[in-house]
Amino acid sequence: MEYFAVEGGHPLKGEITPQGAKNEALQVICAVLLTPEPVTISNIPDIVDVNRLIEILRAMGVKVSHPAPGTYTFQADAIDLDYLHSEAYWQRAAKLRGSIMLVGALLARFGVAYISRPGGDKIGRRRLDTHFWGFQQLGATFDYNEQQGLFQVHAPKGLQGTYMLLDEASVTGTANLVLAAVLAKGKTTIYHAACEPYLQQLCTMLNRMGARISGVGSNLLTIEGVDSLGGIPAATPHRLLADMIEVGSFMGMAAMTQGDLIIRQAGVAHLGIIPEIFRRMGVPMEIDGDDIHVRATDTVCQIETFIDGSILTVSDHPWPGFTPDLLSIILVLATQCKGSVLIHQKMFESRLFFVDKLIDMGAQIILCDPHRATVIGMERRQPLRAISMTSPDIRAGVALLIAALSAEGTSRIYNIEQIDRGYQQIEHRLNPLGARITRIRE
């Protein structure tokens, strides 16, 4: 077992570049199954979840080479479909929620897909109805073996394009249906589609491979099915965007430690409302081209109110609204601000349950219900105190890390594999900036 020992009270100062986007990586890596030709992708983060997906592809028969740091070439020209029936495959897939997007690509190219109930964060119910309903609209048959926890999808005669109106703008659901529809016969129209930047990147990459997708960036996608797709050459690889969740995490770290941090190549054009929400929390920042500078200040961050003076509410929305993955960061930041804020996590009913650790550290938080928490800022009158705590999921883990970085004393954070699932070598990247994080194995 490994844990972090975090000595708090040290401002972060310097420059940092965010890793490639985890959520984009999981989508575009699944897309390599759509073609027998080589596909090269760069800026892939070295994190647990992405590495797990790559290992699944290797075991499936995909040839994987790693010519440079962050760059991989995949060639799916000899897929072992029998592996999909194996216990080893089911166990690996069950550890990674992103494995669900293997289904769309396998179904499109091979007419069959199997997947065990995906795992991932313990943040509440994350339903898959949109995925499988969409596959059925495209002509696939769907079965679920409840005893084994195994999903089976078949389309032996191929998929047929259709019109579908999604009941939710699910990002992974939209990605899965796009992966399935690019090789379907005829035209597929997906309305109420997710339109976040990583999905735009997936569509752009597929179009480079020969797909015919229009409406990219909107909530209405039109996909003209093609017979086959080509590859992406090593000379001009598909490059992942910067991870917007890392960008927001670094902004929170800098503000919480009263540091002075420049986030280079932050992908500002793809951040949506994220910088504005941090401004509403009183974070002093400047945007210069594609860089974000969170400035050091001795004053306390002042949380804005609404025009009528009522308490600010920060809630999650589909992109370009505020991503749910950063609500935990805003919640922690608010504990040391001046003013109060209501955090409304609409999507997941267990994602706010980490606030008991913050309360133990001295934060003033009222957990109203599983979806809402009110934070009363302490204006830095008293620092958070160090405690031992356990990370329940990726984003809560980093929120607890931010709290520990600002706390008085040395905190311990257990279950740090959750942090490793989404953040690449986080201690090695933050310690040169002034953090004091030690990874200890018991």
C-alpha atoms as one frame of an Amber mdcrd trajectory, in Angstrom:
protein
   0.000   0.000   0.000   1.223   3.483  -0.892   0.242   6.815   0.571   1.235
  10.446   0.264   2.761  12.342   3.153   2.035  15.998   2.396   3.657  18.804
   4.363   1.383  21.799   3.974   1.945  25.521   4.014   4.282  25.903   1.036
   3.164  28.131  -1.878   3.501  26.743  -5.393   5.687  28.955  -7.580   6.912
  28.503 -11.133   5.580  27.033 -14.357   3.821  23.785 -15.218   2.415  22.249
 -18.400  -0.727  20.085 -18.149  -0.695  16.510 -19.398  -2.680  15.290 -22.363
  -6.386  14.903 -21.684  -7.303  11.619 -20.012 -10.901  11.649 -21.250  -9.844
  12.306 -24.842  -7.217   9.563 -24.646  -9.789   6.936 -23.650 -11.988   7.871
 -26.615  -9.389   8.094 -29.384  -7.474   4.993 -28.271 -10.676   2.946 -28.599
 -11.030   4.338 -32.134  -7.878   2.524 -33.329  -9.979  -0.672 -33.439 -11.901
   0.731 -36.425  -9.050   0.213 -38.898  -6.350  -2.383 -39.652  -3.939   0.444
 -40.518  -1.481   2.057 -38.070  -2.779   4.988 -36.000  -0.314   7.261 -34.206
  -1.400   9.409 -31.270   0.774  11.837 -29.288   0.598  13.611 -25.922  -0.889
  10.504 -24.273  -0.622  10.785 -20.469   1.212   8.109 -18.509  -1.611   7.399
 -16.045  -3.186   4.233 -14.684  -6.509   4.389 -16.538  -4.929   5.010 -19.940
  -2.282   2.349 -19.396  -4.997  -0.146 -18.461  -6.804   0.513 -21.729  -3.596
   0.095 -23.720  -2.945  -3.233 -21.973  -6.463  -4.429 -22.898  -5.759  -3.589
 -26.542  -2.422  -5.405 -26.431  -4.073  -8.511 -24.987  -6.724  -8.254 -27.696
  -4.034  -8.501 -30.377  -3.398  -4.831 -31.185   0.247  -4.153 -32.038   1.432
  -1.286 -29.836   4.712   0.599 -30.209   5.952   3.478 -28.076   8.468   5.424
 -30.211   8.676   8.488 -27.962   7.436   9.684 -24.575   3.695  10.251 -24.848
   3.525   8.889 -28.402   2.043   5.512 -29.347   1.323   3.748 -32.617  -1.497
   1.201 -32.654  -2.294  -1.339 -35.388  -5.423  -3.477 -35.010  -4.888  -5.785
 -37.982  -5.090  -9.112 -36.118  -7.737  -8.865 -33.399  -8.349 -12.019 -31.349
 -12.117 -11.964 -30.901 -11.936 -15.126 -28.790 -10.164 -13.065 -26.124 -13.441
 -11.190 -25.610 -14.875 -14.381 -24.092 -12.068 -14.773 -21.575 -12.208 -14.156
 -17.840  -8.995 -12.125 -18.138 -10.680  -9.669 -20.519 -13.772  -9.300 -18.345
 -11.668  -8.652 -15.246  -9.510  -6.046 -16.969 -12.476  -4.247 -18.484 -14.275
  -4.211 -15.145 -11.479  -2.075 -13.655 -11.905   0.729 -16.198 -15.073   2.633
 -16.940 -13.618   3.893 -20.224 -13.581   0.310 -21.517 -17.265   0.763 -22.378
 -16.160   2.676 -25.498 -14.544  -0.469 -26.864 -18.069  -1.652 -27.630 -18.866
   0.910 -30.329 -15.657   0.283 -32.263 -15.831  -3.531 -31.975 -19.488  -3.581
 -32.976 -18.876  -1.350 -36.000 -15.968  -3.329 -37.409 -16.634  -6.903 -36.259
 -20.377  -6.985 -35.600 -19.983  -8.213 -32.034 -18.815  -6.860 -28.686 -18.651
  -8.068 -25.104 -17.957  -5.994 -22.034 -18.241  -6.583 -18.318 -19.872  -3.941
 -16.158 -17.212  -1.208 -16.125 -15.680   0.004 -12.887 -13.985   3.331 -12.152
 -14.824   5.949  -9.550 -17.190   5.179  -6.686 -19.220   8.331  -7.185 -22.707
   6.931  -7.585 -24.801   5.396 -10.335 -23.460   5.935 -13.844 -26.002   4.388
 -16.134 -25.226   2.924 -19.551 -28.742   3.043 -21.008 -27.842   5.720 -23.587
 -25.068   3.544 -25.010 -27.080   0.376 -25.476 -30.291   2.120 -26.515 -28.290
   3.818 -29.266 -26.765   0.544 -30.436 -30.248  -0.924 -30.656 -31.381   2.039
 -32.781 -28.522   1.197 -35.154 -29.863  -2.351 -35.464 -27.858  -4.249 -32.857
 -29.304  -6.725 -30.390 -28.407  -6.358 -26.739 -28.301  -8.857 -23.864 -27.201
  -8.482 -20.271 -26.178 -11.457 -18.171 -26.924 -10.223 -14.676 -25.233 -13.166
 -12.983 -21.938 -12.578 -14.775 -22.322  -8.807 -15.088 -21.638  -9.192 -18.819
 -23.051  -7.110 -21.683 -23.296  -8.691 -25.145 -24.062  -6.720 -28.312 -24.464
  -8.322 -31.741 -24.968  -6.966 -35.248 -24.094  -9.869 -37.577 -25.639  -8.133
 -40.613 -23.964  -4.831 -39.856 -25.319  -1.556 -38.480 -27.836   0.680 -40.226
 -27.798   4.456 -39.928 -30.781   6.106 -38.257 -32.033   9.215 -36.465 -31.739
   9.240 -32.697 -32.559  11.792 -30.024 -30.500  11.085 -26.921 -32.187  11.341
 -23.543 -29.007  12.874 -22.089 -25.957  14.582 -23.584 -23.708  11.774 -22.389
 -20.092  12.281 -23.431 -19.094   8.618 -23.420 -22.492   7.673 -24.814 -22.111
  10.072 -27.742 -18.537   8.912 -28.351 -19.597   5.264 -28.360 -22.403   5.896
 -30.847 -20.111   7.926 -33.108 -17.600   5.065 -33.082 -20.376   2.655 -34.056
 -22.001   4.872 -36.695 -18.939   5.754 -38.795 -19.000   2.283 -40.410 -22.797
   1.878 -40.448 -24.711   1.825 -43.733 -26.384   5.108 -44.598 -26.787   8.267
 -42.543 -26.918   8.524 -38.764 -28.160  11.683 -37.063 -27.467  12.132 -33.346
 -29.421  14.973 -31.722 -28.758  16.195 -28.175 -25.217  14.949 -28.653 -22.445
  15.983 -26.282 -20.202  18.595 -27.870 -17.253  18.902 -25.483 -13.760  19.487
 -26.951 -12.611  15.896 -26.473 -15.547  14.624 -28.496 -14.733  17.211 -31.149
 -11.195  15.822 -31.171 -12.512  12.278 -31.648 -14.633  13.391 -34.598 -11.712
  15.318 -36.112  -9.462  12.278 -35.830 -12.098   9.986 -37.371 -12.575  12.431
 -40.258  -8.820  12.327 -40.867  -9.171   8.539 -41.061 -11.870   8.840 -43.734
 -15.081   9.188 -41.738 -17.734  11.702 -42.819 -18.945  13.499 -39.702 -20.492
  16.961 -39.857 -21.872  19.239 -37.164 -18.758  18.775 -35.031 -18.901  21.126
 -32.047 -22.703  21.271 -32.040 -25.327  19.054 -30.399 -26.476  17.750 -33.796
 -24.064  15.310 -35.446 -24.607  13.856 -38.901 -22.563  10.801 -39.840 -22.477
   9.396 -43.360 -21.331   5.801 -43.016 -18.256   4.664 -44.964 -17.025   1.188
 -45.875 -13.643   1.439 -44.167 -11.268   3.794 -42.391  -7.569   4.423 -42.823
  -4.826   5.239 -40.356  -3.014   8.267 -38.928   0.647   8.506 -40.029   3.478
   8.806 -37.528   4.699  11.959 -39.271   1.489  13.812 -38.439   0.007  12.111
 -35.367  -3.266  12.990 -33.731  -2.279  15.144 -30.726  -4.366  15.184 -27.560
  -5.531  18.475 -26.095  -4.356  19.648 -22.695  -6.349  18.116 -19.848  -8.811
  20.793 -18.719  -9.253  19.020 -15.378  -5.535  19.298 -14.685  -5.629  22.956
 -15.679  -8.427  23.639 -13.187  -6.672  21.545 -10.529  -3.475  23.577 -10.892
  -5.444  26.822 -10.691  -6.995  25.599  -7.449  -3.628  24.515  -6.047  -2.028
  27.874  -6.782  -4.886  29.865  -5.268  -5.223  27.624  -2.217  -1.497  27.844
  -1.382  -1.339  31.589  -2.262   1.240  30.697  -4.860   2.321  32.244  -8.145
   1.890  29.732 -10.948   1.969  29.946 -14.749   0.120  27.127 -16.509   1.652
  26.834 -19.969  -0.215  25.582 -23.058  -3.441  25.399 -21.084  -5.734  25.037
 -24.111  -7.588  28.206 -23.153  -9.879  28.059 -26.194 -11.261  24.720 -24.969
 -11.833  25.561 -21.292 -15.358  26.913 -21.651 -16.525  28.688 -18.491 -13.790
  27.248 -16.231 -11.660  30.434 -15.969 -14.774  32.541 -15.319 -15.860  30.316
 -12.412 -12.435  30.679 -10.798 -12.695  34.445 -11.259 -16.067  34.401  -9.495
 -14.325  32.645  -6.626 -11.957  35.614  -6.431  -8.874  33.923  -7.885  -6.497
  36.569  -9.322  -5.451  35.455 -12.785  -4.342  36.659 -16.172  -4.659  34.900
 -19.521  -1.846  35.523 -21.978  -2.400  33.683 -25.239  -2.575  30.018 -24.271
  -1.066  30.497 -20.805  -2.842  31.145 -17.492  -1.061  33.021 -14.707  -2.506
  32.664 -11.218  -0.901  35.547  -9.336   0.277  35.502  -5.751  -1.649  37.777
  -3.429  -1.791  38.460   0.293  -5.502  39.248   0.122  -8.208  36.666   0.643
 -10.157  35.501  -2.412 -13.599  37.109  -2.337 -16.467  34.942  -3.582 -18.920
  36.906  -5.711 -22.642  36.976  -5.047 -25.432  37.143  -7.586 -26.682  40.596
  -8.582 -29.471  40.506  -6.000 -26.970  39.668  -3.259 -27.936  36.010  -2.931
 -25.327  33.310  -2.395 -23.356  32.166  -5.435 -24.254  28.715  -6.742 -21.708
  26.704  -8.732 -23.202  23.685 -10.474 -22.201  21.280 -13.197 -23.449  21.610
 -16.779 -22.592  20.041 -20.134 -19.695  21.777 -21.897 -19.133  24.709 -22.318
 -20.685  24.832 -18.847 -18.718  23.895 -15.758 -17.449  20.325 -15.689 -18.510
  18.173 -12.709 -14.906  16.992 -12.397 -13.860  20.387 -11.013 -16.635  20.940
  -8.477 -14.546  19.253  -5.774 -11.690  21.676  -6.526 -13.987  24.700  -6.223
 -15.418  23.301  -2.988 -11.976  23.002  -1.368 -10.914  26.443  -2.599 -14.039
  27.994  -1.085 -13.088  26.824   2.402 -10.418  29.539   2.645 -12.206  32.281
   0.678 -14.292  35.181   1.996 -17.995  34.548   1.475 -20.128  31.478   0.919
 -21.024  29.287  -2.032 -23.494  26.508  -2.743 -21.942  23.598  -4.645 -24.591
  21.669  -6.589 -23.394  18.353  -7.992 -26.317  17.324 -10.188 -24.861  14.329
 -11.946 -23.518  11.957  -9.281 -25.056  11.282  -5.901 -21.882  10.219  -4.051
 -19.296  12.685  -5.262 -19.632  15.098  -2.339 -19.218  12.487   0.358 -15.518
  13.342   0.773 -16.424  16.597   2.547 -16.348  14.830   5.929 -12.558  14.795
   5.606 -12.511  18.539   4.986 -14.750  19.090   8.006 -12.273  17.053  10.064
  -9.569  19.447   8.808 -11.558  22.393  10.164 -13.564  23.475   7.105 -17.047
  24.888   7.594 -19.253  22.886   5.232 -22.897  21.901   5.440 -23.734  18.795
   3.392 -27.339  19.584   2.539 -28.013  16.308   0.716 -26.052  13.942  -1.578
 -26.013  16.570  -4.328 -25.520  19.889  -2.522 -23.026  21.350  -0.068 -22.798
  24.875   1.325 -19.285  26.127   2.067 -18.754  28.994   4.497 -15.362  30.522
   3.770 -13.011  30.967   6.721 -11.122  33.902   5.106  -7.796  32.260   6.074
  -8.376  33.211   9.710  -7.365  29.655  10.561  -5.557  27.203   8.274  -6.863
  23.722   7.710  -5.236  21.165   9.999  -3.404  18.073   8.829  -5.138  14.694
   9.172  -4.999  11.171   7.732  -7.575  10.538   5.015  -8.465   8.180   2.172
  -9.139   9.171  -1.425 -12.530   7.812  -2.631 -12.114   8.785  -6.305  -9.807
  10.657  -8.681 -11.184  14.175  -8.301 -11.872  13.959  -4.581  -8.336  12.634
  -4.169  -6.838  15.704  -5.794  -9.183  17.965  -3.831  -7.870  16.362  -0.638
  -4.311  16.814  -1.926  -5.005  20.527  -2.445  -6.392  20.774   1.070  -3.286
  19.038   2.433  -0.976  21.381   0.482  -2.511  24.348   2.303  -2.937  22.711
   5.716  -0.846  23.232   8.827   1.241  20.131   9.486   1.741  16.882   7.566
  -1.272  15.001   6.193  -1.474  11.436   4.981  -3.555  10.521   1.937  -4.267
   6.833   1.371  -5.638   5.002  -1.683  -3.541   7.258  -3.908  -3.982   4.865
  -6.832  -7.163   6.845  -7.390  -5.054   9.971  -7.962  -2.619   8.021 -10.166
  -5.543   6.986 -12.362  -5.904  10.553 -13.602  -2.760  12.542 -12.776   0.657
  11.718 -14.180   3.463  11.532 -11.577   1.805  14.306  -9.620   4.383  14.528
  -6.822   7.317  14.707  -9.266   5.661  17.584 -11.087   4.570  19.578  -8.021
   7.619  19.191  -5.755   9.897  21.301  -8.022   7.292  24.071  -7.627   7.611
  24.073  -3.849   5.250  21.300  -2.769   6.473  18.726  -0.276   4.811  15.452
  -1.224   6.416  12.111  -0.397   5.162   8.786  -1.727   5.592   6.144   0.977
   5.054   2.400   0.643   3.893   0.528   3.734
